[in-house]
Amino acid sequence: MGDLMGMGRLGGRGVAVVCWALVLCAGVEAQRTRLQPKGLERAFVEPRTPVELRRRLAGLEAQELPALFHLAVDGRLPDGAPAELPPLSDAERALVREALGARPRREIVPFLEDLAGRPMSVAERLEAQALLGSLGSGDHLKLLVRLTAPIQERSPVAPELRAGFTAALSVILARDAAALAQVAGLLAESAPGLASAIIEGLAAVRSAEATRILAAQLGRSPGLDPLILARLSSRDRARAGNDGAVLDAVRRYLGQRDPALVSAAAVACGELGDDGAVDLLIKGMAHEDGRVRASVFQALARISHLDFGPAPERWTSWYHAEMRWWDEDAEAELVRIERGRGQEFVRAAAAVLEHRLFRYRMAESFAQALQRTNVEEVRLACRALEQLRSPVAVPELVQCLERDESSVRMAAYRALRAITGVALPPEADSWAAVTW
């Protein structure tokens, strides 16, 4: 009552003071409400440790997806975000990308489909490529093309977009083996500027199936043949060098008219260790083009592990001697390896290992010797297979890792390492998934 009487004594001034106080309180509350972060911004209030930020980003609603994507693009929080929120660090942007990649495909794919129909900057396209690569499958290859090079755009594809496309494609192809079968169709339907990027993406996948598909593209788009031959040259010799379809596809190019293609094919034959190409390579020593001759001598040295240099007479003499041995003596010596015992086996092994052609056939015979009980003979067979570097005996060598004799296990392990180039533990279970 006293307060009311006092306000009455103040008259109009008391009412004004009260009104001013109410307005001030309302303004403070409005300011507090305006500064309260919402949606995506709430994820970045303090404390924002990696664990806390990861949890907050995972809990965002689907409607925050566009803002989250653009945050990954440039690292800037949306306009109107509280000024006291510090900018994102590189590590936090990586967490944003991780959160995007963890979203359900049913959210990401429609978002990217919509994005592909809109004008985008190079930075947005790169981010979209990487996002699709992180979760896409063979069903999304055409979307990857649209995100990279829209049909309505006729200008050349920027180098960074080509690199981003190749990286995303290779990840998808490695993840989804069924997508490999779609590469030929993708090449036929895509803009010419992306053709070489598709080949590069396929070549980045190291599986045997990818190698076969890569070789199958030879001749389909002649302008790509030099690139395909170059990428086949870098394939794993132990894997691709035992694939007849791949070797035949490359070998045919030794008869091309274009010296550049013949030279590239010769190099590929050498790197793949194609014994069956030696006859054609011997004939190629007389080629009129110096590049071809140099590539032929290089290929012969790679296949034979001999160093005769650019000396046609020495190579011809060696080749004829090898073929005579295969015609006259090889079968009997290989039978002695498969059936002989003791010194007969040792002498036959020494005779066979003096020769450098058709090593896969030699390896088949030595692989049979791995089943024996004589430890010294099994160890000798392992050493021979280590020298021959042929993958045909990989299953039998893996079985030897389970033998009781430690010397046999170690010899088999060394052979497996030499043949495959794979550094796995010396237990059979570790090698079970290695297919050759």
ABEGO torsion letter per residue (X at the ends): XAAAAAAAAAEAAAAAAAAAAAAAAAAAAAAAAAABBBEAAAAABOBBBAAAAAAAAAABBAAAAAAAAAAAAAGBBBBGBBAABBBBBAAAAAAAAAAAAABBAAAAAAAAAAAAABBBBAAAAAAAAAAAAAABBAAAAAAAAAAABBAABABBBBAAAAAAAAAAAAAAAAABAAAAAAAAAAAAABBAAAAAAAAAAAAABABAAAAAAAAAABGABAAAAAAAAAAAAABBAAAAAABAAAAAAAAAAAABABAAAAAAAAAAAAAAGBAAAAAAAAAAAABABAAAAAAAAAAAAAAAGBBAEBBAAAAAAAAAAAAAAAAAAAAAAAAAAAABBEAAAAAAAAAAAABABGAAAAAAAAAAAAABABAAAAAAAAAAAAAAGBAAAAAAAAAAAABABAAAAAAAAAAAAAAAGBBBBABAAAAAABBX
